[in-house]
Amino acid sequence: RKEVEQDPGPFNVPEGATVAFNCTYSNSASQSFFWYRQDCRKEPKLLMSVYSSGNEDGRFTAQLNRASQYISLLIRDSKLSDSATYLCVVNPFRHQAGTALIFGKGTTLSVSS
Amino acid sequence: DVKVTQSSRYLVKRTGEKVFLECVQDMDHENMFWYRQDPGLGLRLIYFSYDVKMKEKGDIPEGYSVSREKKERFSLILESASTNQTSMYLCASSFRSGTGTHGYTFGSGTRLTVV
């Protein structure tokens, strides 16, 4: 099983739609989770950290299910500017001094008018 | 704002050349990372460093080395560039992750072409 798995998409949705992305991770000891957004030919940028209670930031909601090792990102009222690749990211916490994050390959979203 | 600066946005090098990619961060982050990103393969970790003069191999260290002589600077070295090292190289930094609540800040990337 791959460490972080995402459906690559693409997800093609009209403006105003609600879209959800899912991600599964294999290491049950993973400590923290993030969603990053990456625009074409740009660097990834942190969109949200994912907390165990779930968290919301405007139109974006992230949820974590530790029992199922599953993370989700919900985007409501999609905008054209939401078109990007969304990366699911996991911190496996391998040692105290520092751990490299593990990135999924990303899910591509295209929002059309 | 945290800033991570990569020395070059675009670079073209010849096969066999020694290539240096430089990364500097200005937020006193302990951890620094080098990834490469290729279509269909996602981000793959090359090396990371959690302290000055410390380095850890990532998933694909072959053909690369790194140097971290100062806390703010992390260099990636391609010992003898090959065409299969043509890629987007991304540097990132973060605070030391204890229980791991910190994400990364990335530099804007260096798109390296080896001809």
Interface residues (C-beta under 8 A of the other chain):
Chain A: Q31 S32 F34 Y36 K42 E43 P44 K45 L46 S49 L87 V89 N91 F93 Q96 A97 G98 T99 A100 L101 F103 G104 K105 G106
Chain B: E30 N31 F33 Y35 G40 L41 G42 L43 L45 F48 S49 Y50 D51 M54 E56 G58 L90 R96 S97 G98 T99 G100 T101 H102 G103 Y104 T105 F106 G107 S108 G109
